[in-house]
Structures are given as structure tokens and as C-alpha cells.
């Protein structure tokens, strides 16, 4: 089966005043895979997904500027209808997250390459590190964030 985006693109959500971000998911099927990426500008606060069952793939802190997380969940027989992502809890901060829902992913090995992080200066467009996949036709998802 070919991999397809269930949503046709990213779902996004933001919050201000340190609040958590709740994103409503589309109608999902068993074995659909949901990827969540985002964060906030307080490196000392937890980041990522508070909804049960997500596996954090990457948690990065960029100096004193921000903290970002990438997580994944394979949906079970009763797929989630929403995902709750962590805000910083500080009223001076905002948070933003994006969600990609995909269908047709290998349910045994959702990622067949090592997850990596890359950083850039404020003047550079996002430039993800080199990824070599094991499986022909595998998708590579690159996520970027900024506090600028």
C-alpha cells in the first residue's frame, strides 16, 4: 500500500500564555501513524505530547531560544480524536505544534533511518541533515521551528 497523507497536509495549533495546545485529529483508522512536531520558547520546561501512547523521537533545545519535540503514535483499534501538546506553563510564552497523519506506513518499523537534529543561524533557511533510508520509496519528513 502506498503512503498517503490522511489530512492532505499539516494540522496546526498554537497557544499563548504558556497554555497547552490541543489539536483535533481527522477521522483516523487503525494503524494510521500520527507525527507531532513543535514546542515553545522555554528550554527549561517540558515539551512534547501529553496524550498517552506517543513515542518521543527527538527532543532538542537550542541554547536559550527554544525547545522542540517530535513524537509518533500508531493508532490502535480506537484511534485518538485529538492530541494535547505541552505549553511551557509560563504566561510569557507561546507554543506551536503541527501534526501529520499518514496511512500505509509499515506498522512494524515506522522509521527506517536514524532521527537527527540540525541547527542553523537566524539568517539561514531550514536545512535538514542528510538522511539515508533503508527502504526504497521511503518518505523523509523534515520539521523546522524558529523563535524569531
NORFEN-V503971 format. One record per residue. N is the residue number from 1. RES is the residue in three letters. BURIAL is + if it has 16 or more other ideal C-beta (glycine too) atoms within 10 Angstrom, else -. Layout:
# NORFEN-V503971
n/res/burial
N/RES/BURIAL
N/RES/BURIAL
This chain:
# NORFEN-V503971
n/res/burial
1/UNK/-
2/UNK/-
3/UNK/-
4/UNK/-
5/UNK/-
6/UNK/+
7/UNK/-
8/UNK/-
9/UNK/-
10/UNK/-
11/UNK/+
12/UNK/-
13/UNK/+
14/UNK/+
15/UNK/+
16/UNK/-
17/UNK/-
18/UNK/+
19/UNK/+
20/UNK/+
21/UNK/+
22/UNK/-
23/UNK/+
24/UNK/-
25/UNK/+
26/UNK/-
27/UNK/-
28/UNK/+
29/UNK/-
30/UNK/-
31/UNK/+
32/UNK/+
33/UNK/+
34/UNK/+
35/UNK/+
36/UNK/+
37/UNK/+
38/UNK/+
39/UNK/+
40/UNK/+
41/UNK/+
42/UNK/+
43/UNK/+
44/UNK/-
45/UNK/+
46/UNK/-
47/UNK/+
48/UNK/+
49/UNK/+
50/UNK/-
51/UNK/+
52/UNK/-
53/UNK/-
54/UNK/+
55/UNK/-
56/UNK/-
57/UNK/+
58/UNK/-
59/UNK/-
60/UNK/+
61/UNK/-
62/UNK/+
63/UNK/-
64/UNK/-
65/UNK/-
66/UNK/+
67/UNK/+
68/UNK/+
69/UNK/+
70/UNK/+
71/UNK/+
72/UNK/+
73/UNK/+
74/UNK/+
75/UNK/+
76/UNK/-
77/UNK/-
78/UNK/-
79/UNK/+
80/UNK/+
81/UNK/-
82/UNK/-
83/UNK/+
84/UNK/+
85/UNK/+
86/UNK/+
87/UNK/+
88/UNK/+
89/UNK/-
90/UNK/-
91/UNK/-
92/UNK/-
93/UNK/+
94/UNK/+
95/UNK/+
96/UNK/+
97/UNK/+
98/UNK/+
99/UNK/+
100/UNK/+
101/UNK/+
102/UNK/+
103/UNK/+
104/UNK/-
105/UNK/+
106/UNK/-
107/UNK/-
108/UNK/-
109/UNK/-
110/UNK/-
111/UNK/+
112/UNK/-
113/UNK/-
114/UNK/-
115/UNK/-
116/UNK/-
117/UNK/-
118/UNK/-
119/UNK/-
120/UNK/-
121/UNK/-
122/UNK/-
123/UNK/-
124/UNK/-
125/UNK/-
126/UNK/-
127/UNK/-
128/UNK/-
129/UNK/-
130/UNK/-
131/UNK/-
132/UNK/-
133/UNK/-
134/UNK/-
135/UNK/-
136/UNK/-
137/UNK/-
138/UNK/+
139/UNK/-
140/UNK/-
141/UNK/-
142/UNK/-
143/UNK/+
144/UNK/-
145/UNK/+
146/UNK/-
147/UNK/+
148/UNK/-
